[in-house]
Amino acid sequence: MKPPVAKFLTSVASPDGFPPEGPPEFAFLGRSNVGKSSLINSLLGQKLAHVSSTPGRTRTINFIGIYSKPTQPHPELLLVDLPGYGYAKISREVAAEWAKFIDPYLKERKTLRLAIVLIDANVPAQPPDQQLIAFLRHAKRDFLVVATKADKLSGNKLRAALAGLARDHGIPSVLPYSARTGAGRAELWRVIRARKDEVEQAFMPA
Ligand code: GDP
């Protein structure tokens, strides 16, 4: 699969910095160290998201534009990288951040089309992820759960882990992904593009 044309647009530390609402947005959320930066970079085929050696270092919301052609002036969709949560040492700081701008982004952003919740395929369901999913349900947000680092498990073990996570999070299924092998990449792009097109068709004149 050809990598999409992607450009880093802006990095914001407060709601006043959010870019004006425009193309549909796909937000990535997950506990620190879940593999969010690696997954975004693997989706893009380039290193735009910062992979940090210190868990929980991304303290901003980063907007990445995806263009259908390099010459296109406006992005067709945005990927939005939200700060990681649930890292014990900085949990108080992260709680403050939620109140400050993650919560307003998830509740109020009109152009947010889908929240993509990343969980580790190798770790049982964690309370912070359950809380996030409850929050998204309450806010009536569409969400998709993706299990990262799927390359660490194989065959029946992977299937059992995915089924257990889906059951414990009360969702029909979990999409496995590996930034290391690229497994799940085409499928995740398919979901993103389908959601984007759905919205465009809804606004087309009859
Ligand atoms: P973030 O804090 O959520 O952005 O996580 P990172 O992308 O920085 O990754 C955290 C750690 O998990 C790093 O050591 C990565 O090398 C590792 N990692 C990320 N994705 C994968 C994957 O698909 N497979 C494996 N085996 N390790 C991964």
Residues whose N, C-alpha, C, O or C-beta is under 5 A from the ligand:
A	BS01	GDP	R31 S32 N33 V34 G35 K36 S37 S38 L39 H50 V51 S52 K149 A150 D151 Y177 S178 A179 R180
